[in-house]
Amino acid sequence: MRDQYMRCGEGFIICYSVIDRHSYEEASEYRKLIQRVRFTEDIPLVLIANKSDLEALRKVSTEEGKNLANQFGCPFFETSAALRLYIDDVFYALVREIRRKENERALGNGTSSEKLDSRRRSRWWRIRSIFALAKENIT
């Protein structure tokens, strides 16, 4: 089931806890799994270090997270779900990564910019609709 989600996903967020070194080490394993399932290293991805509000319990440094994101070639964020710090920024960054990778692939395949814009608008509308529904359910 997990492999099916990875095959169908357009982009991925890999999250680890700054208070759990094991979760940090597993982040690399998840990336390898995604690459194996997708048969490519060119995957839209964002790396997140969560629980940044628990500074006193920190086991993984910010620098380690940045280094791992550099290895992955992806954006990096330290977040706090409890305080809602940078949560929205993560999703916006993922959408930007997806669009950037699509542009790279389309330009490599000779796809017209009009066709690409049409696909992009359609996909963005679906993503926006999902966020709107989630927001309605929260309030």
C-alpha positions as a Markdown table, in Angstrom:
| # | Residue | x | y | z |
|---|---|---|---|---|
| 1 | Met | 0.0 | 0.0 | 0.0 |
| 2 | Arg | 2.8 | 2.4 | 0.9 |
| 3 | Asp | 4.6 | 1.7 | -2.4 |
| 4 | Gln | 1.3 | 2.6 | -4.3 |
| 5 | Tyr | 1.2 | 6.0 | -2.6 |
| 6 | Met | 4.8 | 6.6 | -3.5 |
| 7 | Arg | 4.2 | 5.7 | -7.1 |
| 8 | Cys | 1.2 | 8.1 | -7.4 |
| 9 | Gly | 2.6 | 11.0 | -5.3 |
| 10 | Glu | 3.6 | 14.1 | -7.2 |
| 11 | Gly | 5.8 | 15.3 | -4.4 |
| 12 | Phe | 6.9 | 14.2 | -0.9 |
| 13 | Ile | 7.5 | 15.7 | 2.5 |
| 14 | Ile | 10.0 | 13.7 | 4.7 |
| 15 | Cys | 9.6 | 14.7 | 8.3 |
| 16 | Tyr | 11.8 | 13.8 | 11.3 |
| 17 | Ser | 11.7 | 14.9 | 14.9 |
| 18 | Val | 14.5 | 17.0 | 16.3 |
| 19 | Ile | 14.1 | 15.1 | 19.6 |
| 20 | Asp | 14.5 | 11.7 | 18.0 |
| 21 | Arg | 17.8 | 10.9 | 16.3 |
| 22 | His | 16.4 | 7.6 | 14.9 |
| 23 | Ser | 13.7 | 9.4 | 13.0 |
| 24 | Tyr | 16.5 | 11.6 | 11.5 |
| 25 | Glu | 18.4 | 8.6 | 10.4 |
| 26 | Glu | 15.2 | 7.0 | 8.9 |
| 27 | Ala | 14.7 | 10.1 | 6.7 |
| 28 | Ser | 17.5 | 8.9 | 4.4 |
| 29 | Glu | 15.9 | 5.4 | 4.2 |
| 30 | Tyr | 12.6 | 6.9 | 3.2 |
| 31 | Arg | 14.2 | 8.9 | 0.4 |
| 32 | Lys | 15.9 | 5.8 | -0.9 |
| 33 | Leu | 12.6 | 3.9 | -0.7 |
| 34 | Ile | 10.8 | 6.7 | -2.7 |
| 35 | Gln | 13.7 | 6.6 | -5.3 |
| 36 | Arg | 13.5 | 2.9 | -5.6 |
| 37 | Val | 9.7 | 2.9 | -6.1 |
| 38 | Arg | 9.7 | 5.8 | -8.5 |
| 39 | Phe | 12.8 | 4.6 | -10.4 |
| 40 | Thr | 14.3 | 8.1 | -10.4 |
| 41 | Glu | 16.3 | 10.5 | -8.2 |
| 42 | Asp | 14.5 | 13.5 | -9.6 |
| 43 | Ile | 11.6 | 13.7 | -7.1 |
| 44 | Pro | 10.0 | 16.9 | -5.7 |
| 45 | Leu | 10.8 | 16.7 | -2.0 |
| 46 | Val | 10.9 | 18.9 | 1.1 |
| 47 | Leu | 12.7 | 17.9 | 4.3 |
| 48 | Ile | 11.2 | 18.9 | 7.6 |
| 49 | Ala | 12.6 | 18.9 | 11.1 |
| 50 | Asn | 9.6 | 19.0 | 13.4 |
| 51 | Lys | 9.2 | 19.8 | 17.1 |
| 52 | Ser | 11.5 | 22.8 | 16.9 |
| 53 | Asp | 9.7 | 24.2 | 20.0 |
| 54 | Leu | 11.3 | 21.5 | 22.2 |
| 55 | Glu | 14.8 | 23.0 | 22.1 |
| 56 | Ala | 15.8 | 21.6 | 25.5 |
| 57 | Leu | 15.2 | 18.1 | 24.3 |
| 58 | Arg | 16.9 | 18.5 | 20.9 |
| 59 | Lys | 19.0 | 15.6 | 19.7 |
| 60 | Val | 19.5 | 16.7 | 16.0 |
| 61 | Ser | 21.1 | 20.0 | 15.2 |
| 62 | Thr | 19.8 | 22.5 | 12.6 |
| 63 | Glu | 23.1 | 22.1 | 10.8 |
| 64 | Glu | 22.6 | 18.3 | 10.5 |
| 65 | Gly | 19.2 | 18.9 | 8.9 |
| 66 | Lys | 20.5 | 21.5 | 6.5 |
| 67 | Asn | 23.3 | 19.1 | 5.5 |
| 68 | Leu | 20.9 | 16.3 | 4.8 |
| 69 | Ala | 18.6 | 18.6 | 2.8 |
| 70 | Asn | 21.7 | 19.6 | 0.7 |
| 71 | Gln | 22.4 | 15.9 | 0.1 |
| 72 | Phe | 18.8 | 15.5 | -1.0 |
| 73 | Gly | 18.9 | 18.7 | -3.1 |
| 74 | Cys | 15.7 | 19.9 | -1.5 |
| 75 | Pro | 14.4 | 22.8 | 0.7 |
| 76 | Phe | 14.6 | 22.4 | 4.5 |
| 77 | Phe | 12.4 | 23.7 | 7.2 |
| 78 | Glu | 12.4 | 23.5 | 11.0 |
| 79 | Thr | 8.7 | 23.5 | 12.1 |
| 80 | Ser | 6.6 | 23.1 | 15.1 |
| 81 | Ala | 3.2 | 21.5 | 14.5 |
| 82 | Ala | 2.2 | 22.4 | 18.1 |
| 83 | Leu | 2.8 | 26.1 | 17.5 |
| 84 | Arg | 2.0 | 26.0 | 13.7 |
| 85 | Leu | 5.4 | 27.4 | 12.9 |
| 86 | Tyr | 6.2 | 27.3 | 9.1 |
| 87 | Ile | 3.6 | 24.6 | 8.4 |
| 88 | Asp | 2.0 | 26.5 | 5.5 |
| 89 | Asp | 5.5 | 27.4 | 4.1 |
| 90 | Val | 6.3 | 23.7 | 3.8 |
| 91 | Phe | 3.3 | 23.0 | 1.6 |
| 92 | Tyr | 4.0 | 26.1 | -0.5 |
| 93 | Ala | 7.6 | 25.0 | -0.9 |
| 94 | Leu | 6.5 | 21.5 | -2.0 |
| 95 | Val | 4.1 | 23.0 | -4.6 |
| 96 | Arg | 7.0 | 25.1 | -5.9 |
| 97 | Glu | 9.3 | 22.1 | -6.1 |
| 98 | Ile | 6.6 | 20.1 | -8.0 |
| 99 | Arg | 6.2 | 23.0 | -10.5 |
| 100 | Arg | 10.0 | 23.4 | -10.9 |
| 101 | Lys | 10.5 | 19.7 | -11.6 |
| 102 | Glu | 7.5 | 19.8 | -14.1 |
| 103 | Asn | 9.1 | 22.8 | -15.9 |
| 104 | Glu | 12.4 | 21.0 | -16.1 |
| 105 | Arg | 10.8 | 17.8 | -17.5 |
| 106 | Ala | 8.6 | 19.7 | -19.9 |
| 107 | Leu | 11.4 | 21.9 | -21.3 |
| 108 | Gly | 13.4 | 18.7 | -21.7 |
| 109 | Asn | 10.6 | 17.1 | -23.6 |
| 110 | Gly | 9.7 | 20.1 | -25.7 |
| 111 | Thr | 6.3 | 20.6 | -24.2 |
| 112 | Ser | 4.7 | 24.0 | -25.1 |
| 113 | Ser | 4.4 | 26.6 | -22.4 |
| 114 | Glu | 0.6 | 26.9 | -23.0 |
| 115 | Lys | 0.0 | 23.2 | -22.4 |
| 116 | Leu | 2.2 | 23.4 | -19.3 |
| 117 | Asp | 0.3 | 26.4 | -18.0 |
| 118 | Ser | -3.0 | 24.6 | -18.5 |
| 119 | Arg | -1.8 | 21.6 | -16.6 |
| 120 | Arg | -0.4 | 23.7 | -13.8 |
| 121 | Arg | -3.6 | 25.7 | -13.4 |
| 122 | Ser | -5.6 | 22.5 | -13.2 |
| 123 | Arg | -3.3 | 20.9 | -10.6 |
| 124 | Trp | -3.1 | 24.1 | -8.5 |
| 125 | Trp | -6.9 | 24.3 | -8.5 |
| 126 | Arg | -7.1 | 20.7 | -7.1 |
| 127 | Ile | -4.5 | 21.4 | -4.4 |
| 128 | Arg | -6.2 | 24.7 | -3.5 |
| 129 | Ser | -9.6 | 22.9 | -3.2 |
| 130 | Ile | -8.1 | 20.3 | -0.9 |
| 131 | Phe | -6.8 | 23.1 | 1.4 |
| 132 | Ala | -10.1 | 24.9 | 1.3 |
| 133 | Leu | -12.0 | 21.8 | 2.4 |
| 134 | Ala | -9.5 | 21.1 | 5.2 |
| 135 | Lys | -9.9 | 24.7 | 6.4 |
| 136 | Glu | -13.7 | 24.4 | 6.4 |
| 137 | Asn | -13.5 | 21.2 | 8.4 |
| 138 | Ile | -11.2 | 22.9 | 11.0 |
| 139 | Thr | -13.4 | 25.9 | 11.5 |
